[in-house]
């Protein structure tokens, strides 16, 4: 009797031009670009633009995109209140999942807030959510989450350390964000896609995927940052 493979082995889950693993022996690629090249030569904002809009930005597009993200870092008061109520021992991914859900209620999708706008808002707000919760429970501080830092890595480290970070640490975190940005049809992506035919609202599709991001691959980097 032929033994069947377990899980989804051999099952075609879908087609994507965003990210591939092992295509033509290239390893991990984002829209055809090797992850090695992107991690070495690009910034996270360039990679985020590439993944969302389909091409690498020129300098004018990159400057505009960075400026846009920097204006989206603030957190509404009701969201801050919810973050303060979450226990200190909450898993960081559960903090982000809850923050995402609350922000979706406070800022629902509309004609003037499409999926690109929601994606950029979440991208800019996630570091603010995580660090606001962390600093509130760690030091009892209600930090200001809007900064003038040009990059998400610099913004994240400033909120974490309470001071500007050095360029070595900024570049290290920037490369890490690039490496974690996409991984084709992993568990979280697959879970989110299962909701696609039924839920057309961006955040509702995102929430099931976030549940599957709470494994060791996300825990270990966060623990290193905390310490």
N, CA, C and O of each residue as an XYZ file, in Angstrom:
908
protein
N       0.843     -1.198      0.000
C       0.000      0.000      0.000
C       0.875      1.244      0.000
O       1.789      1.366      0.815
N       0.599      2.151     -0.900
C       1.416      3.365     -0.997
C       1.145      4.291      0.176
O       0.000      4.589      0.515
N       2.224      4.728      0.776
C       2.111      5.629      1.925
C       1.956      7.063      1.443
O       2.760      7.554      0.650
N       0.918      7.727      1.928
C       0.682      9.098      1.542
C       1.489     10.059      2.398
O       1.729      9.808      3.579
N       1.900     11.154      1.793
C       2.635     12.168      2.553
C       1.686     12.916      3.461
O       0.495     13.030      3.172
N       2.220     13.430      4.568
C       1.382     14.133      5.521
C       1.208     15.595      5.159
O       1.950     16.140      4.342
N       0.212     16.227      5.781
C       0.016     17.660      5.616
C      -0.305     18.051      4.189
O      -1.088     17.390      3.507
N       0.317     19.142      3.747
C       0.063     19.677      2.416
C       1.205     19.393      1.443
O       1.316     20.048      0.407
N       2.043     18.430      1.770
C       3.160     18.091      0.892
C       2.647     17.694     -0.489
O       1.789     16.820     -0.616
N       3.180     18.347     -1.522
C       2.788     18.050     -2.883
C       1.528     18.729     -3.354
O       1.119     18.553     -4.502
N       0.899     19.508     -2.479
C      -0.329     20.212     -2.837
C       0.013     21.622     -3.319
O       0.758     22.342     -2.653
N      -0.525     22.015     -4.466
C      -0.296     23.365     -4.973
C      -1.205     24.332     -4.218
O      -2.429     24.275     -4.340
N      -0.596     25.214     -3.441
C      -1.371     26.138     -2.606
C      -1.766     27.402     -3.359
O      -2.720     28.082     -2.983
N      -1.041     27.711     -4.409
C      -1.353     28.914     -5.156
C      -0.144     29.372     -5.949
O       0.887     28.699     -5.954
N      -0.259     30.502     -6.614
C       0.837     31.075     -7.378
C       1.125     32.469     -6.852
O       0.206     33.202     -6.487
N       2.398     32.837     -6.812
C       2.783     34.143     -6.300
C       3.997     34.680     -7.041
O       4.897     33.931     -7.420
N       4.003     35.978     -7.238
C       5.173     36.656     -7.802
C       5.911     37.425     -6.716
O       6.915     38.082     -6.990
N       5.415     37.346     -5.483
C       5.979     38.158     -4.401
C       7.246     37.550     -3.843
O       8.271     38.224     -3.747
N       7.185     36.267     -3.470
C       8.336     35.641     -2.829
C       8.385     34.166     -3.199
O       7.357     33.491     -3.237
N       9.586     33.675     -3.471
C       9.766     32.258     -3.787
C      10.937     31.712     -2.998
O      11.885     32.431     -2.682
N      10.859     30.429     -2.684
C      11.933     29.738     -1.969
C      12.446     28.608     -2.848
O      11.692     27.701     -3.201
N      13.717     28.659     -3.199
C      14.324     27.594     -3.985
C      14.108     27.685     -5.473
O      14.404     26.731     -6.193
N      13.601     28.806     -5.960
C      13.353     28.934     -7.394
C      14.674     28.964     -8.156
O      15.524     29.820     -7.913
N      14.833     28.033     -9.067
C      16.022     27.959     -9.929
C      17.312     27.985     -9.108
O      18.323     28.534     -9.546
N      17.271     27.395     -7.930
C      18.469     27.299     -7.101
C      18.903     28.607     -6.487
O      20.037     28.720     -6.022
N      18.020     29.612     -6.470
C      18.403     30.931     -5.966
C      18.120     31.110     -4.484
O      18.461     32.154     -3.926
N      17.513     30.137     -3.827
C      17.151     30.318     -2.433
C      15.945     31.232     -2.315
O      15.032     31.169     -3.138
N      15.936     32.081     -1.297
C      14.811     32.981     -1.059
C      14.923     34.218     -1.946
O      15.971     34.860     -2.005
N      13.827     34.544     -2.635
C      13.811     35.740     -3.477
C      12.572     36.561     -3.161
O      11.530     36.014     -2.801
N      12.690     37.885     -3.298
C      11.557     38.802     -3.206
C      11.369     39.434     -4.575
O      12.212     40.202     -5.037
N      10.276     39.111     -5.210
C       9.971     39.614     -6.558
C      11.161     39.467     -7.510
O      11.476     40.366     -8.290
N      11.806     38.309     -7.418
C      12.906     37.978     -8.318
C      14.277     38.393     -7.833
O      15.276     37.968     -8.414
N      14.370     39.206     -6.792
C      15.658     39.641     -6.258
C      16.121     38.681     -5.166
O      15.337     38.292     -4.301
N      17.386     38.306     -5.210
C      17.948     37.420     -4.196
C      17.949     38.102     -2.829
O      18.272     39.284     -2.714
N      17.586     37.347     -1.804
C      17.583     37.899     -0.450
C      18.978     38.312     -0.018
O      19.130     39.256      0.758
N      19.990     37.630     -0.502
C      21.365     37.990     -0.140
C      21.714     39.386     -0.642
O      22.327     40.182      0.069
N      21.314     39.665     -1.870
C      21.590     40.979     -2.453
C      20.803     42.073     -1.747
O      21.333     43.151     -1.480
N      19.528     41.795     -1.441
C      18.691     42.790     -0.780
C      19.189     43.075      0.633
O      19.252     44.234      1.044
N      19.541     42.034      1.376
C      20.009     42.224      2.749
C      21.308     43.010      2.791
O      21.555     43.762      3.734
N      22.138     42.838      1.771
C      23.445     43.508      1.737
C      23.343     44.945      1.238
O      24.045     45.823      1.740
N      22.478     45.194      0.254
C      22.518     46.474     -0.443
C      21.287     47.359     -0.242
O      21.351     48.563     -0.489
N      20.175     46.785      0.199
C      18.940     47.553      0.300
C      18.628     47.906      1.750
O      19.243     47.382      2.679
N      17.664     48.801      1.923
C      17.132     49.099      3.251
C      15.762     48.435      3.376
O      15.167     48.027      2.378
N      15.270     48.332      4.605
C      13.972     47.694      4.795
C      12.869     48.464      4.083
O      11.964     47.852      3.515
N      12.925     49.792      4.102
C      11.893     50.574      3.426
C      11.877     50.304      1.921
O      10.809     50.264      1.312
N      13.044     50.120      1.325
C      13.098     49.770     -0.091
C      12.437     48.418     -0.339
O      11.693     48.246     -1.303
N      12.720     47.464      0.544
C      12.164     46.119      0.391
C      10.656     46.126      0.630
O       9.915     45.455     -0.089
N      10.195     46.872      1.626
C       8.755     46.975      1.873
C       8.051     47.554      0.654
O       7.000     47.056      0.251
N       8.620     48.601      0.065
C       8.063     49.213     -1.146
C       8.019     48.184     -2.276
O       7.025     48.080     -2.994
N       9.101     47.430     -2.424
C       9.178     46.398     -3.461
C       8.076     45.364     -3.285
O       7.401     45.012     -4.252
N       7.886     44.876     -2.072
C       6.886     43.838     -1.816
C       5.469     44.359     -2.018
O       4.613     43.647     -2.543
N       5.219     45.596     -1.603
C       3.855     46.141     -1.673
C       3.513     46.632     -3.078
O       2.426     46.357     -3.586
N       4.438     47.358     -3.704
C       4.120     48.018     -4.980
C       4.701     47.312     -6.203
O       4.364     47.666     -7.333
N       5.572     46.316     -5.998
C       6.013     45.497     -7.123
C       7.299     45.908     -7.799
O       7.752     45.215     -8.709
N       7.908     47.010     -7.391
C       9.188     47.411     -7.974
C      10.010     48.154     -6.928
O       9.468     48.706     -5.970
N      11.316     48.159     -7.127
C      12.189     48.916     -6.224
C      12.005     50.405     -6.482
O      11.908     50.826     -7.635
N      11.955     51.201     -5.428
C      11.718     52.631     -5.617
C      12.972     53.360     -6.091
O      14.088     52.960     -5.760
N      12.788     54.431     -6.866
C      13.915     55.321     -7.128
C      14.079     56.225     -5.905
O      13.312     56.108     -4.950
N      15.058     57.115     -5.920
C      15.355     57.897     -4.727
C      14.180     58.782     -4.318
O      13.884     58.913     -3.131
N      13.520     59.382     -5.287
C      12.378     60.247     -4.977
C      11.241     59.440     -4.348
O      10.625     59.876     -3.375
N      10.968     58.260     -4.911
C       9.918     57.397     -4.357
C      10.280     56.923     -2.956
O       9.416     56.847     -2.083
N      11.548     56.604     -2.739
C      11.990     56.136     -1.428
C      11.864     57.237     -0.387
O      11.378     56.997      0.718
N      12.300     58.445     -0.735
C      12.192     59.568      0.203
C      10.733     59.842      0.555
O      10.400     60.075      1.717
N       9.870     59.811     -0.453
C       8.449     60.049     -0.223
C       7.844     58.955      0.653
O       7.031     59.233      1.535
N       8.247     57.709      0.404
C       7.715     56.580      1.166
C       8.159     56.648      2.628
O       7.365     56.400      3.536
N       9.412     56.980      2.843
C       9.893     57.119      4.217
C       9.162     58.234      4.962
O       8.811     58.090      6.133
N       8.944     59.323      4.278
C       8.208     60.433      4.898
C       6.777     60.018      5.241
O       6.253     60.367      6.299
N       6.155     59.267      4.329
C       4.795     58.801      4.583
C       4.756     57.905      5.815
O       3.915     58.101      6.692
N       5.652     56.927      5.893
C       5.664     56.010      7.033
C       5.920     56.748      8.343
O       5.343     56.403      9.374
N       6.780     57.761      8.306
C       7.107     58.488      9.542
C       5.903     59.241     10.091
O       5.837     59.512     11.290
N       4.945     59.583      9.224
C       3.746     60.292      9.681
C       2.679     59.345     10.219
O       1.660     59.795     10.742
N       2.904     58.044     10.096
C       1.899     57.046     10.471
C       2.267     56.284     11.741
O       1.682     55.236     12.017
N       3.217     56.784     12.513
C       3.724     56.048     13.677
C       2.913     56.279     14.957
O       3.031     55.510     15.911
N       2.115     57.305     14.980
C       1.370     57.626     16.188
C       0.272     56.611     16.488
O      -0.235     55.948     15.583
N      -0.093     56.493     17.774
C      -1.125     55.554     18.209
C      -2.305     56.320     18.813
O      -2.096     57.214     19.632
N      -3.531     55.989     18.428
C      -4.705     56.622     19.041
C      -4.771     56.301     20.536
O      -4.296     55.253     20.975
N      -5.353     57.198     21.299
C      -5.453     57.009     22.752
C      -6.166     55.708     23.118
O      -5.681     54.998     23.999
N      -7.299     55.354     22.487
C      -7.946     54.087     22.855
C      -7.056     52.869     22.642
O      -7.123     51.914     23.417
N      -6.222     52.887     21.604
C      -5.301     51.778     21.368
C      -4.244     51.719     22.468
O      -3.900     50.633     22.933
N      -3.731     52.862     22.885
C      -2.759     52.884     23.981
C      -3.375     52.305     25.253
O      -2.726     51.564     25.991
N      -4.626     52.653     25.494
C      -5.309     52.151     26.685
C      -5.396     50.623     26.661
O      -5.158     49.970     27.676
N      -5.733     50.064     25.514
C      -5.805     48.607     25.380
C      -4.439     47.984     25.611
O      -4.336     46.977     26.311
N      -3.391     48.558     25.039
C      -2.037     48.023     25.206
C      -1.622     48.035     26.676
O      -0.921     47.132     27.133
N      -2.043     49.031     27.397
C      -1.717     49.101     28.824
C      -2.411     48.004     29.624
O      -1.905     47.583     30.664
N      -3.561     47.539     29.148
C      -4.313     46.512     29.871
C      -3.783     45.104     29.619
O      -4.104     44.186     30.373
N      -2.983     44.917     28.580
C      -2.458     43.590     28.281
C      -1.400     43.218     29.323
O      -0.579     44.062     29.684
N      -1.401     41.985     29.812
C      -0.418     41.576     30.821
C       1.011     41.701     30.311
O       1.260     41.616     29.109
N       1.939     41.904     31.227
C       3.345     42.060     30.864
C       3.919     40.793     30.245
O       4.857     40.855     29.451
N       3.357     39.644     30.607
C       3.891     38.370     30.108
C       3.260     37.940     28.780
O       3.530     36.839     28.300
N       2.434     38.787     28.187
C       1.813     38.465     26.906
C       2.872     38.239     25.829
O       3.882     38.942     25.786
N       2.637     37.264     24.971
C       3.569     37.035     23.863
C       3.549     38.263     22.949
O       2.473     38.776     22.644
N       4.710     38.742     22.507
C       4.756     39.933     21.653
C       3.888     39.821     20.397
O       3.294     40.813     19.972
N       3.805     38.629     19.800
C       2.956     38.491     18.623
C       1.477     38.635     18.975
O       0.686     39.102     18.155
N       1.103     38.239     20.181
C      -0.282     38.440     20.617
C      -0.558     39.917     20.862
O      -1.672     40.390     20.636
N       0.449     40.641     21.322
C       0.310     42.094     21.471
C       0.034     42.728     20.105
O      -0.868     43.555     19.972
N       0.800     42.344     19.109
C       0.620     42.912     17.779
C      -0.713     42.501     17.165
O      -1.372     43.306     16.507
N      -1.108     41.252     17.379
C      -2.392     40.790     16.858
C      -3.543     41.598     17.458
O      -4.458     42.018     16.750
N      -3.480     41.809     18.784
C      -4.525     42.574     19.453
C      -4.509     44.032     19.003
O      -5.557     44.622     18.739
N      -3.307     44.606     18.920
C      -3.190     45.987     18.461
C      -3.721     46.163     17.054
O      -4.363     47.168     16.750
N      -3.457     45.197     16.198
C      -3.937     45.233     14.820
C      -5.462     45.230     14.787
O      -6.073     45.998     14.044
N      -6.072     44.369     15.589
C      -7.520     44.264     15.627
C      -8.158     45.564     16.127
O      -9.148     46.035     15.567
N      -7.579     46.134     17.185
C      -8.117     47.375     17.736
C      -7.982     48.512     16.727
O      -8.922     49.282     16.534
N      -6.829     48.622     16.087
C      -6.631     49.689     15.107
C      -7.592     49.539     13.937
O      -8.055     50.530     13.370
N      -7.890     48.288     13.578
C      -8.849     48.059     12.497
C     -10.249     48.547     12.840
O     -11.005     48.957     11.960
N     -10.593     48.500     14.137
C     -11.890     49.017     14.574
C     -11.886     50.543     14.605
O     -12.877     51.182     14.250
N     -10.769     51.119     15.030
C     -10.669     52.575     15.148
C     -10.501     53.246     13.794
O     -10.977     54.362     13.586
N      -9.823     52.565     12.869
C      -9.551     53.125     11.546
C      -9.960     52.114     10.476
O      -9.097     51.542      9.811
N     -11.262     51.887     10.299
C     -11.722     50.872      9.338
C     -11.410     51.255      7.894
O     -11.262     52.429      7.555
N     -11.317     50.228      7.063
C     -11.119     50.480      5.640
C     -12.319     51.222      5.070
O     -13.461     51.001      5.473
N     -12.033     52.102      4.128
C     -13.081     52.899      3.503
C     -12.608     53.295      2.112
O     -11.538     52.880      1.666
N     -13.408     54.094      1.440
C     -13.031     54.539      0.097
C     -11.727     55.315      0.111
O     -10.960     55.264     -0.851
N     -11.471     56.032      1.193
C     -10.237     56.806      1.289
C      -9.113     56.093      2.010
O      -8.039     56.661      2.211
N      -9.354     54.848      2.402
C      -8.345     54.076      3.121
C      -8.320     52.667      2.529
O      -8.943     51.746      3.057
N      -7.585     52.519      1.418
C      -7.550     51.233      0.739
C      -6.531     50.292      1.374
O      -5.919     50.621      2.390
N      -6.357     49.134      0.774
C      -5.477     48.120      1.366
C      -4.022     48.559      1.382
O      -3.281     48.182      2.289
N      -3.598     49.342      0.409
C      -2.237     49.866      0.444
C      -2.066     50.803      1.636
O      -1.056     50.759      2.338
N      -3.064     51.643      1.849
C      -3.000     52.557      2.979
C      -2.994     51.831      4.302
O      -2.261     52.207      5.217
N      -3.815     50.782      4.415
C      -3.847     49.998      5.650
C      -2.521     49.285      5.873
O      -2.016     49.248      6.995
N      -1.955     48.721      4.813
C      -0.664     48.030      4.938
C       0.420     48.977      5.437
O       1.199     48.621      6.321
N       0.471     50.170      4.882
C       1.482     51.138      5.303
C       1.243     51.621      6.733
O       2.189     51.820      7.495
N      -0.020     51.806      7.084
C      -0.340     52.226      8.454
C       0.108     51.170      9.463
O       0.706     51.506     10.486
N      -0.176     49.907      9.186
C       0.237     48.835     10.092
C       1.756     48.709     10.139
O       2.339     48.507     11.204
N       2.381     48.829      8.992
C       3.836     48.739      8.927
C       4.491     49.785      9.820
O       5.467     49.500     10.513
N       3.948     50.992      9.796
C       4.514     52.074     10.603
C       4.123     51.969     12.069
O       4.887     52.370     12.946
N       2.927     51.428     12.341
C       2.412     51.419     13.709
C       2.843     50.211     14.523
O       2.859     50.290     15.751
N       3.191     49.102     13.895
C       3.546     47.903     14.652
C       4.713     48.127     15.626
O       4.611     47.717     16.782
N       5.816     48.760     15.205
C       6.879     49.014     16.192
C       6.395     49.881     17.350
O       6.777     49.657     18.498
N       5.556     50.870     17.050
C       5.023     51.742     18.092
C       4.166     50.954     19.075
O       4.281     51.141     20.286
N       3.312     50.077     18.565
C       2.480     49.248     19.444
C       3.331     48.403     20.383
O       3.128     48.396     21.597
N       4.280     47.698     19.799
C       5.080     46.764     20.580
C       5.905     47.477     21.641
O       5.962     47.035     22.789
N       6.539     48.570     21.263
C       7.409     49.273     22.200
C       6.615     50.070     23.217
O       7.083     50.242     24.343
N       5.425     50.568     22.867
C       4.592     51.247     23.856
C       4.203     50.263     24.951
O       4.328     50.569     26.137
N       3.737     49.092     24.562
C       3.375     48.041     25.534
C       4.588     47.633     26.369
O       4.500     47.525     27.593
N       5.711     47.410     25.707
C       6.920     46.958     26.396
C       7.397     47.974     27.427
O       7.675     47.611     28.569
N       7.491     49.222     27.042
C       8.000     50.240     27.954
C       6.996     50.552     29.080
O       7.400     50.887     30.193
N       5.709     50.443     28.793
C       4.719     50.681     29.843
C       4.860     49.653     30.958
O       4.788     50.001     32.136
N       5.060     48.393     30.594
C       5.153     47.341     31.604
C       6.558     47.190     32.172
O       6.733     46.727     33.299
N       7.544     47.578     31.397
C       8.916     47.444     31.877
C       9.309     48.602     32.787
O       9.947     48.392     33.818
N       8.933     49.820     32.412
C       9.369     50.997     33.150
C       8.219     51.881     33.631
O       8.450     52.913     34.260
N       6.993     51.482     33.340
C       5.855     52.293     33.749
C       5.747     53.604     33.000
O       5.168     54.562     33.513
N       6.298     53.667     31.784
C       6.317     54.902     31.004
C       5.315     54.846     29.856
O       5.168     53.826     29.183
N       4.635     55.962     29.652
C       3.791     56.131     28.470
C       4.617     56.921     27.452
O       4.610     58.152     27.454
N       5.320     56.205     26.592
C       6.268     56.850     25.693
C       5.562     57.514     24.523
O       4.456     57.124     24.150
N       6.200     58.506     23.955
C       5.738     59.127     22.714
C       6.278     58.290     21.554
O       7.485     58.065     21.457
N       5.400     57.838     20.692
C       5.815     56.900     19.647
C       6.126     57.558     18.313
O       6.568     56.875     17.389
N       5.914     58.833     18.185
C       6.238     59.515     16.937
C       7.655     60.067     17.012
O       7.968     60.877     17.885
N       8.502     59.630     16.103
C       9.883     60.092     16.057
C      10.194     60.600     14.654
O       9.417     60.400     13.720
N      11.325     61.252     14.521
C      11.761     61.779     13.225
C      12.795     60.882     12.562
O      13.394     61.271     11.560
N      13.014     59.690     13.102
C      13.999     58.781     12.513
C      13.598     58.402     11.099
O      12.423     58.173     10.813
N      14.589     58.337     10.215
C      14.301     58.084      8.803
C      13.893     56.644      8.529
O      13.136     56.385      7.593
N      14.383     55.704      9.332
C      14.112     54.295      9.066
C      13.323     53.659     10.201
O      13.307     54.157     11.327
N      12.671     52.553      9.879
C      11.932     51.826     10.902
C      12.877     51.234     11.929
O      12.554     51.195     13.117
N      14.037     50.775     11.492
C      15.008     50.203     12.417
C      15.464     51.243     13.437
O      15.516     50.961     14.634
N      15.793     52.437     12.967
C      16.227     53.499     13.873
C      15.097     53.904     14.816
O      15.328     54.154     15.999
N      13.880     53.966     14.289
C      12.699     54.289     15.096
C      12.489     53.240     16.191
O      12.282     53.584     17.355
N      12.544     51.976     15.818
C      12.353     50.880     16.771
C      13.392     50.943     17.893
O      13.048     50.843     19.070
N      14.644     51.108     17.526
C      15.709     51.105     18.531
C      15.644     52.332     19.429
O      15.980     52.245     20.610
N      15.221     53.467     18.896
C      15.073     54.658     19.737
C      13.991     54.419     20.799
O      14.180     54.751     21.970
N      12.857     53.840     20.380
C      11.792     53.562     21.335
C      12.212     52.511     22.358
O      11.799     52.566     23.516
N      13.026     51.564     21.932
C      13.490     50.511     22.836
C      14.506     51.031     23.846
O      14.429     50.712     25.032
N      15.463     51.837     23.372
C      16.582     52.268     24.214
C      16.378     53.635     24.852
O      17.061     53.988     25.813
N      15.430     54.404     24.311
C      15.214     55.748     24.828
C      16.230     56.754     24.359
O      16.336     57.839     24.932
N      16.981     56.420     23.329
C      18.014     57.311     22.792
C      18.314     56.875     21.350
O      17.962     55.764     20.955
N      18.959     57.742     20.569
C      19.320     57.352     19.199
C      20.279     56.165     19.209
O      21.193     56.101     20.031
N      20.065     55.237     18.301
C      20.931     54.056     18.204
C      22.111     54.342     17.289
O      22.061     55.244     16.454
N      23.172     53.562     17.457
C      24.324     53.733     16.570
C      24.059     53.032     15.242
O      23.182     52.174     15.140
N      24.821     53.406     14.245
C      24.562     52.940     12.882
C      24.757     51.437     12.722
O      24.088     50.814     11.898
N      25.663     50.849     13.496
C      25.888     49.403     13.390
C      24.643     48.642     13.814
O      24.223     47.703     13.138
N      24.048     49.048     14.937
C      22.843     48.381     15.419
C      21.659     48.638     14.490
O      20.837     47.748     14.267
N      21.572     49.843     13.955
C      20.489     50.160     13.023
C      20.590     49.279     11.782
O      19.592     48.726     11.319
N      21.798     49.154     11.252
C      21.980     48.354     10.037
C      21.704     46.878     10.309
O      21.144     46.184      9.460
N      22.098     46.394     11.494
C      21.850     44.991     11.837
C      20.351     44.701     11.910
O      19.885     43.690     11.384
N      19.601     45.587     12.560
C      18.157     45.385     12.660
C      17.501     45.552     11.288
O      16.561     44.828     10.960
N      17.983     46.484     10.500
C      17.459     46.701      9.161
C      17.583     45.416      8.335
O      16.635     45.009      7.664
N      18.758     44.782      8.390
C      18.973     43.534      7.645
C      18.063     42.431      8.173
O      17.539     41.632      7.396
N      17.872     42.383      9.491
C      16.993     41.370     10.081
C      15.550     41.551      9.613
O      14.874     40.572      9.297
N      15.079     42.787      9.569
C      13.725     43.052      9.091
C      13.557     42.605      7.639
O      12.510     42.078      7.263
N      14.583     42.817      6.835
C      14.536     42.384      5.437
C      14.418     40.861      5.360
O      13.628     40.333      4.577
N      15.205     40.161      6.171
C      15.209     38.700      6.132
C      13.886     38.101      6.587
O      13.510     37.017      6.139
N      13.175     38.794      7.472
C      11.906     38.291      7.988
C      10.696     38.791      7.201
O       9.565     38.430      7.527
N      10.905     39.602      6.188
C       9.786     40.271      5.523
C       8.853     39.317      4.783
O       7.639     39.521      4.794
N       9.389     38.283      4.143
C       8.564     37.372      3.339
C       9.200     35.992      3.286
O      10.424     35.865      3.288
N       8.364     34.953      3.239
C       8.868     33.590      3.087
C       7.880     32.719      2.329
O       7.592     31.593      2.735
N       7.370     33.241      1.239
C       6.485     32.508      0.344
C       5.271     31.955      1.089
O       4.637     32.690      1.845
N       4.929     30.671      0.895
C       3.729     30.082      1.488
C       4.055     29.386      2.804
O       3.944     28.165      2.910
N       4.455     30.160      3.800
C       4.638     29.572      5.122
C       3.278     29.464      5.803
O       2.249     29.785      5.208
N       3.282     29.005      7.064
C       2.012     28.744      7.757
C       1.161     30.004      7.890
O      -0.056     29.957      7.707
N       1.798     31.128      8.206
C       1.032     32.358      8.404
C       0.418     32.852      7.100
O      -0.738     33.275      7.078
N       1.183     32.800      6.016
C       0.657     33.225      4.717
C      -0.499     32.339      4.280
O      -1.516     32.824      3.785
N      -0.328     31.026      4.471
C      -1.373     30.088      4.065
C      -2.652     30.330      4.861
O      -3.750     30.308      4.303
N      -2.507     30.561      6.173
C      -3.680     30.807      7.011
C      -4.415     32.068      6.573
O      -5.645     32.093      6.539
N      -3.666     33.109      6.238
C      -4.287     34.351      5.788
C      -5.000     34.166      4.453
O      -6.085     34.709      4.246
N      -4.392     33.397      3.544
C      -4.996     33.182      2.226
C      -6.274     32.354      2.313
O      -7.157     32.492      1.466
N      -6.384     31.503      3.316
C      -7.604     30.709      3.468
C      -8.821     31.598      3.712
O      -9.949     31.219      3.395
N      -8.585     32.782      4.277
C      -9.683     33.702      4.564
C      -9.979     34.648      3.408
O     -10.956     35.396      3.446
N      -9.130     34.615      2.378
C      -9.255     35.587      1.288
C     -10.596     35.544      0.566
O     -11.187     36.600      0.340
N     -11.108     34.361      0.191
C     -12.371     34.372     -0.554
C     -13.546     34.911      0.257
O     -14.486     35.467     -0.312
N     -13.503     34.752      1.577
C     -14.638     35.150      2.410
C     -14.484     36.569      2.945
O     -15.454     37.326      2.985
N     -13.253     36.939      3.363
C     -13.016     38.226      4.008
C     -12.187     39.105      3.090
O     -11.016     38.821      2.840
N     -12.779     40.147      2.598
C     -12.074     41.055      1.702
C     -11.417     42.204      2.462
O     -10.662     42.983      1.880
N     -11.698     42.310      3.743
C     -11.115     43.385      4.537
C      -9.706     42.992      4.952
O      -9.494     41.908      5.494
N      -8.749     43.866      4.701
C      -7.333     43.567      4.853
C      -6.996     43.027      6.245
O      -6.361     41.980      6.367
N      -7.418     43.734      7.285
C      -7.031     43.345      8.643
C      -7.655     42.014      9.038
O      -7.023     41.234      9.750
N      -8.867     41.734      8.599
C      -9.477     40.443      8.909
C      -8.694     39.293      8.287
O      -8.627     38.203      8.855
N      -8.107     39.536      7.127
C      -7.272     38.515      6.500
C      -5.942     38.370      7.232
O      -5.379     37.277      7.297
N      -5.450     39.457      7.774
C      -4.143     39.442      8.418
C      -4.166     38.722      9.756
O      -3.192     38.058     10.110
N      -5.251     38.838     10.505
C      -5.303     38.303     11.861
C      -5.075     36.796     11.944
O      -4.308     36.365     12.805
N      -5.706     35.954     11.085
C      -5.419     34.517     11.176
C      -3.946     34.198     10.940
O      -3.396     33.291     11.564
N      -3.305     34.952     10.032
C      -1.895     34.720      9.768
C      -1.021     35.045     10.956
O      -0.020     34.368     11.194
N      -1.387     36.082     11.713
C      -0.564     36.493     12.849
C      -0.524     35.433     13.939
O       0.452     35.342     14.685
N      -1.584     34.629     14.034
C      -1.622     33.563     15.044
C      -0.499     32.561     14.813
O       0.015     31.965     15.760
N      -0.121     32.378     13.549
C       0.895     31.385     13.207
C       2.307     31.970     13.194
O       3.247     31.308     12.753
N       2.462     33.204     13.675
C       3.781     33.838     13.711
C       4.384     33.843     15.114
O       5.356     34.556     15.364
N       3.823     33.059     16.025
C       4.266     33.108     17.419
C       5.220     31.987     17.773
O       5.302     31.594     18.937
N       5.938     31.467     16.802
C       6.862     30.367     17.055
C       8.255     30.837     17.412
O       8.480     32.029     17.616
N       9.203     29.891     17.491
C      10.572     30.227     17.892
C      11.287     31.180     16.950
O      12.195     31.895     17.373
N      10.896     31.205     15.681
C      11.564     32.102     14.734
C      11.304     33.569     15.058
O      12.113     34.430     14.715
N      10.182     33.862     15.716
C       9.904     35.245     16.107
C      10.314     35.522     17.542
O      10.661     36.655     17.876
N      10.282     34.507     18.396
C      10.601     34.706     19.809
C      12.068     35.015     20.017
O      12.408     35.940     20.754
N      12.947     34.248     19.374
C      14.381     34.401     19.610
C      14.903     35.802     19.287
O      15.622     36.375     20.105
N      14.564     36.382     18.110
C      15.054     37.745     17.832
C      14.523     38.771     18.821
O      15.245     39.692     19.204
N      13.264     38.625     19.241
C      12.697     39.581     20.191
C      13.414     39.513     21.531
O      13.683     40.544     22.148
N      13.720     38.319     21.974
C      14.424     38.181     23.249
C      15.809     38.820     23.188
O      16.267     39.434     24.152
N      16.465     38.665     22.044
C      17.782     39.306     21.895
C      17.647     40.820     21.973
O      18.477     41.485     22.592
N      16.612     41.366     21.351
C      16.421     42.817     21.373
C      16.109     43.304     22.786
O      16.643     44.321     23.228
N      15.246     42.578     23.493
C      14.893     43.001     24.856
C      16.127     43.085     25.741
O      16.220     43.959     26.603
N      17.073     42.179     25.529
C      18.238     42.104     26.410
C      19.503     42.688     25.771
O      20.564     42.693     26.396
